[in-house]
Amino acid sequence: MTTNDQLPDPQSLGYEEARDELVRIVQTLEGGQAPLEDTLTMWERGEALAARCSQILDGAQARLSERTATPGTEAR
């Protein structure tokens, strides 16, 4: 596993990039073959990626809520 110093900051990733990397990490962790230190590093990275995905989804939900909460604001 590459160290976190060589990977992009999760905050700089889009949803799909963060999700895809998280999926790869989960698959690796489920394999159970990584050394303990690598496992911990991957777990921490996965937590950061999951938080990024949640942040993006929360932002999207807020945008949708804003648009649907105020009827009659669309152009006529």
DSSP file (Angstrom, degrees, kcal/mol; ACC not computed):
  #  RESIDUE AA STRUCTURE BP1 BP2  ACC     N-H-->O    O-->H-N    N-H-->O    O-->H-N    TCO  KAPPA ALPHA  PHI   PSI    X-CA   Y-CA   Z-CA
    1    1 A M              0   0    0      0, 0.0     2,-0.2     0, 0.0     3,-0.1   0.000 360.0 360.0 360.0 137.8    0.0    0.0    0.0
    2    2 A T        -     0   0    0      1,-0.1     5,-0.1     2,-0.1     2,-0.0  -0.499 360.0-105.1 -73.7 143.4    1.2    3.5   -0.9
    3    3 A T    >   -     0   0    0     -2,-0.2     3,-1.7     1,-0.1     4,-0.4  -0.319  25.9-114.7 -68.1 154.9    1.7    5.8    2.1
    4    4 A N  G >  S+     0   0    0      1,-0.3     3,-0.9     2,-0.2    -1,-0.1   0.758 112.7  69.4 -61.2 -24.7   -0.9    8.5    2.6
    5    5 A D  G 3  S+     0   0    0      1,-0.2    -1,-0.3     4,-0.0     4,-0.1   0.767 101.2  46.4 -65.1 -24.3    1.8   11.1    1.9
    6    6 A Q  G <  S+     0   0    0     -3,-1.7    -1,-0.2     2,-0.1    -2,-0.2   0.483 100.4  82.8 -95.9  -4.8    1.9   10.0   -1.8
    7    7 A L  S <  S-     0   0    0     -3,-0.9     2,-0.0    -4,-0.4    -4,-0.0  -0.696  89.3 -98.4 -99.6 151.8   -1.9   10.0   -2.2
    8    8 A P        -     0   0    0      0, 0.0    -1,-0.1     0, 0.0     5,-0.1  -0.346  47.0 -94.2 -66.5 149.7   -4.1   13.0   -2.9
    9    9 A D    >   -     0   0    0      1,-0.2     3,-2.4    -4,-0.1     4,-0.4  -0.431  31.1-129.4 -60.0 130.2   -5.8   14.7    0.0
   10   10 A P  G >  S+     0   0    0      0, 0.0     3,-1.5     0, 0.0    -1,-0.2   0.828 107.3  63.7 -53.8 -31.6   -9.3   13.2    0.2
   11   11 A Q  G 3  S+     0   0    0      1,-0.3    -2,-0.1     7,-0.0     7,-0.0   0.688  98.4  55.5 -67.1 -16.4  -10.7   16.8    0.3
   12   12 A S  G <  S+     0   0    0     -3,-2.4    -1,-0.3     2,-0.1     2,-0.2   0.516  92.9  93.6 -91.4  -5.2   -9.4   17.3   -3.2
   13   13 A L  S <  S-     0   0    0     -3,-1.5     2,-0.1    -4,-0.4     0, 0.0  -0.599  71.0-128.6 -92.2 148.0  -11.2   14.3   -4.6
   14   14 A G     >  -     0   0    0     -2,-0.2     4,-2.4     1,-0.1     5,-0.2  -0.333  38.0 -95.5 -79.2 172.9  -14.6   14.2   -6.3
   15   15 A Y  H  > S+     0   0    0      1,-0.2     4,-2.9     2,-0.2     5,-0.2   0.934 122.2  47.0 -58.2 -51.2  -17.3   11.8   -5.2
   16   16 A E  H  > S+     0   0    0      1,-0.2     4,-2.6     2,-0.2    -1,-0.2   0.888 113.1  49.2 -62.6 -40.3  -16.6    9.0   -7.7
   17   17 A E  H  > S+     0   0    0      2,-0.2     4,-2.2     1,-0.2    -1,-0.2   0.939 114.4  44.6 -63.7 -46.7  -12.8    9.2   -7.1
   18   18 A A  H  X S+     0   0    0     -4,-2.4     4,-2.3     1,-0.2    -2,-0.2   0.914 114.8  48.9 -64.4 -43.2  -13.2    8.9   -3.4
   19   19 A R  H  X S+     0   0    0     -4,-2.9     4,-2.4    -5,-0.2    -2,-0.2   0.922 110.9  49.6 -63.2 -45.0  -15.8    6.2   -3.6
   20   20 A D  H  X S+     0   0    0     -4,-2.6     4,-2.0    -5,-0.2    -1,-0.2   0.904 112.3  47.2 -63.7 -41.6  -13.7    4.1   -6.0
   21   21 A E  H  X S+     0   0    0     -4,-2.2     4,-2.2    -5,-0.2    -1,-0.2   0.906 111.2  52.3 -65.8 -39.8  -10.6    4.3   -3.8
   22   22 A L  H  X S+     0   0    0     -4,-2.3     4,-2.6     1,-0.2    -2,-0.2   0.901 107.3  52.3 -61.8 -41.3  -12.7    3.5   -0.8
   23   23 A V  H  X S+     0   0    0     -4,-2.4     4,-2.4     1,-0.2    -1,-0.2   0.915 109.2  49.8 -60.8 -43.5  -14.1    0.4   -2.5
   24   24 A R  H  X S+     0   0    0     -4,-2.0     4,-2.1     2,-0.2    -1,-0.2   0.905 110.9  49.6 -62.9 -40.9  -10.5   -0.8   -3.3
   25   25 A I  H  X S+     0   0    0     -4,-2.2     4,-2.9     2,-0.2     5,-0.2   0.929 110.3  49.9 -63.4 -45.4   -9.4   -0.3    0.3
   26   26 A V  H  X S+     0   0    0     -4,-2.6     4,-2.7     1,-0.2    -2,-0.2   0.916 110.0  50.8 -61.0 -43.2  -12.4   -2.2    1.6
   27   27 A Q  H  X S+     0   0    0     -4,-2.4     4,-1.2     2,-0.2    -1,-0.2   0.910 112.1  47.3 -61.1 -41.8  -11.7   -5.1   -0.8
   28   28 A T  H  X>S+     0   0    0     -4,-2.1     4,-0.7     2,-0.2     5,-0.6   0.928 112.9  48.1 -65.2 -45.0   -8.1   -5.2    0.3
   29   29 A L  H ><5S+     0   0    0     -4,-2.9     3,-1.0     1,-0.2    -2,-0.2   0.887 107.6  55.6 -63.9 -38.9   -9.0   -5.1    4.0
   30   30 A E  H 3<5S+     0   0    0     -4,-2.7    -1,-0.2     1,-0.3    -2,-0.2   0.798  97.8  64.3 -64.2 -27.4  -11.6   -7.8    3.5
   31   31 A G  H 3<5S-     0   0    0     -4,-1.2    -1,-0.3    -3,-0.4    -2,-0.2   0.784  92.2-152.1 -66.0 -26.7   -8.8  -10.0    2.1
   32   32 A G  T <<5 +     0   0    0     -3,-1.0    -3,-0.1    -4,-0.7    -2,-0.1   0.676  62.1 109.9  67.6  18.9   -7.1   -9.9    5.4
   33   33 A Q      < +     0   0    0     -5,-0.6    -1,-0.1     2,-0.1    -4,-0.1   0.522  44.6 104.3-104.4  -6.6   -3.6  -10.3    4.0
   34   34 A A  S    S-     0   0    0     -6,-0.3     5,-0.0    -5,-0.1     0, 0.0  -0.467  78.3-103.9 -77.7 146.6   -2.1   -6.9    4.7
   35   35 A P     >  -     0   0    0      0, 0.0     4,-2.6     0, 0.0     5,-0.2  -0.260  37.2-104.6 -61.9 157.7    0.4   -6.4    7.5
   36   36 A L  H  > S+     0   0    0      1,-0.2     4,-2.6     2,-0.2     5,-0.2   0.898 119.0  49.8 -54.8 -48.6   -1.0   -4.7   10.6
   37   37 A E  H  > S+     0   0    0      1,-0.2     4,-2.1     2,-0.2    -1,-0.2   0.905 113.1  47.0 -62.2 -40.8    0.6   -1.3   10.0
   38   38 A D  H  > S+     0   0    0      2,-0.2     4,-2.9     1,-0.2    -1,-0.2   0.889 110.2  54.2 -65.1 -38.7   -0.7   -1.2    6.4
   39   39 A T  H  X S+     0   0    0     -4,-2.6     4,-2.6     2,-0.2    -2,-0.2   0.924 109.3  47.2 -60.9 -45.0   -4.1   -2.2    7.6
   40   40 A L  H  X S+     0   0    0     -4,-2.6     4,-2.4     2,-0.2    -1,-0.2   0.906 112.4  49.7 -63.7 -41.4   -4.2    0.7   10.0
   41   41 A T  H  X S+     0   0    0     -4,-2.1     4,-2.3    -5,-0.2    -2,-0.2   0.924 112.8  46.7 -63.1 -44.7   -3.0    3.1    7.4
   42   42 A M  H  X S+     0   0    0     -4,-2.9     4,-3.0     2,-0.2    -2,-0.2   0.901 110.8  53.0 -64.4 -40.3   -5.7    1.8    4.9
   43   43 A W  H  X S+     0   0    0     -4,-2.6     4,-2.4    -5,-0.2    -2,-0.2   0.937 110.5  46.9 -60.4 -46.9   -8.3    2.0    7.7
   44   44 A E  H  X S+     0   0    0     -4,-2.4     4,-2.0     2,-0.2    -1,-0.2   0.912 113.6  48.1 -62.3 -42.5   -7.5    5.7    8.4
   45   45 A R  H  X S+     0   0    0     -4,-2.3     4,-2.5     1,-0.2    -1,-0.2   0.918 110.4  52.4 -63.4 -43.1   -7.4    6.5    4.7
   46   46 A G  H  X S+     0   0    0     -4,-3.0     4,-2.7     1,-0.2    -2,-0.2   0.888 107.1  52.1 -60.4 -40.4  -10.8    4.8    4.3
   47   47 A E  H  X S+     0   0    0     -4,-2.4     4,-2.2     2,-0.2    -1,-0.2   0.915 110.7  47.9 -61.7 -43.0  -12.3    6.8    7.1
   48   48 A A  H  X S+     0   0    0     -4,-2.0     4,-1.9     2,-0.2    -2,-0.2   0.893 113.1  48.1 -65.3 -39.9  -11.1   10.0    5.5
   49   49 A L  H  X S+     0   0    0     -4,-2.5     4,-2.5     2,-0.2    -2,-0.2   0.904 110.7  50.8 -67.5 -41.1  -12.5    8.9    2.1
   50   50 A A  H  X S+     0   0    0     -4,-2.7     4,-2.4     1,-0.2    -2,-0.2   0.897 109.7  51.0 -62.9 -40.2  -15.9    7.9    3.7
   51   51 A A  H  X S+     0   0    0     -4,-2.2     4,-2.4     2,-0.2    -1,-0.2   0.899 109.6  50.6 -63.8 -40.0  -16.1   11.3    5.4
   52   52 A R  H  X S+     0   0    0     -4,-1.9     4,-2.4     2,-0.2    -2,-0.2   0.924 109.9  49.5 -63.4 -44.9  -15.4   13.0    2.0
   53   53 A C  H  X S+     0   0    0     -4,-2.5     4,-2.6     1,-0.2     5,-0.2   0.923 112.0  48.6 -60.1 -43.8  -18.1   11.0    0.3
   54   54 A S  H  X S+     0   0    0     -4,-2.4     4,-2.9     1,-0.2     5,-0.2   0.902 109.6  52.9 -62.3 -41.3  -20.6   11.9    3.1
   55   55 A Q  H  X S+     0   0    0     -4,-2.4     4,-2.1     2,-0.2    -1,-0.2   0.924 111.6  45.3 -60.5 -45.3  -19.6   15.6    2.8
   56   56 A I  H  X S+     0   0    0     -4,-2.4     4,-2.2     2,-0.2    -2,-0.2   0.924 114.6  47.6 -66.2 -44.3  -20.3   15.6   -0.9
   57   57 A L  H  X S+     0   0    0     -4,-2.6     4,-2.5     1,-0.2    -2,-0.2   0.891 110.6  52.0 -65.1 -39.0  -23.6   13.7   -0.6
   58   58 A D  H  X S+     0   0    0     -4,-2.9     4,-2.4     2,-0.2    -1,-0.2   0.902 109.9  49.9 -62.6 -40.2  -24.7   16.0    2.3
   59   59 A G  H  X S+     0   0    0     -4,-2.1     4,-2.2    -5,-0.2    -2,-0.2   0.899 110.6  49.1 -64.5 -40.9  -23.9   19.0    0.1
   60   60 A A  H  X S+     0   0    0     -4,-2.2     4,-2.3     2,-0.2    -2,-0.2   0.909 111.0  50.2 -64.7 -41.8  -25.9   17.5   -2.8
   61   61 A Q  H  X S+     0   0    0     -4,-2.5     4,-2.6     1,-0.2    -2,-0.2   0.903 109.6  51.0 -63.0 -41.3  -28.9   16.8   -0.5
   62   62 A A  H  X S+     0   0    0     -4,-2.4     4,-2.4     2,-0.2    -1,-0.2   0.912 109.5  50.5 -62.9 -41.9  -28.8   20.4    0.8
   63   63 A R  H  X S+     0   0    0     -4,-2.2     4,-1.9     1,-0.2    -2,-0.2   0.919 112.1  47.0 -62.3 -43.2  -28.8   21.7   -2.7
   64   64 A L  H  X S+     0   0    0     -4,-2.3     4,-2.0     1,-0.2    -2,-0.2   0.904 111.1  51.6 -64.8 -40.8  -31.8   19.6   -3.6
   65   65 A S  H  X S+     0   0    0     -4,-2.6     4,-1.8     1,-0.2    -2,-0.2   0.895 108.3  51.8 -63.5 -40.0  -33.6   20.6   -0.5
   66   66 A E  H  X S+     0   0    0     -4,-2.4     4,-0.8     1,-0.2    -1,-0.2   0.907 111.5  47.2 -61.4 -41.8  -33.1   24.3   -1.2
   67   67 A R  H  < S+     0   0    0     -4,-1.9    -1,-0.2     1,-0.2    -2,-0.2   0.845 118.7  38.8 -71.2 -33.7  -34.5   23.8   -4.7
   68   68 A T  H  < S+     0   0    0     -4,-2.0    -1,-0.2     1,-0.2    -2,-0.2   0.631 105.9  66.0 -92.9 -13.8  -37.5   21.9   -3.6
   69   69 A A  H  < S+     0   0    0     -4,-1.8    -1,-0.2     1,-0.2    -2,-0.2   0.713  99.6  51.4 -81.6 -20.1  -38.3   23.9   -0.4
   70   70 A T  S >< S-     0   0    0     -4,-0.8     3,-0.9    -5,-0.1    -1,-0.2  -0.732  77.8-165.7-120.6  82.5  -39.1   27.1   -2.2
   71   71 A P  T 3   +     0   0    0      0, 0.0    -3,-0.1     0, 0.0    -2,-0.0  -0.291  68.7  35.6 -66.0 150.9  -41.7   26.4   -4.9
   72   72 A G  T 3  S+     0   0    0      3,-0.1     0, 0.0     1,-0.0     0, 0.0   0.538  81.1 109.1  87.2   7.7  -42.4   29.0   -7.5
   73   73 A T    <   +     0   0    0     -3,-0.9     3,-0.1    -6,-0.2     2,-0.1   0.563  50.1 103.3 -92.2  -7.7  -38.8   30.3   -7.8
   74   74 A E  S    S-     0   0    0      1,-0.1     2,-0.0     2,-0.0     0, 0.0  -0.389  83.9 -94.3 -74.6 154.6  -38.2   28.9  -11.2
   75   75 A A              0   0    0      1,-0.1    -1,-0.1    -2,-0.1    -2,-0.1  -0.345 360.0 360.0 -67.1 145.5  -38.2   31.2  -14.3
   76   76 A R              0   0    0     -3,-0.1    -1,-0.1    -2,-0.0    -2,-0.0   0.376 360.0 360.0-112.6 360.0  -41.5   31.4  -16.2
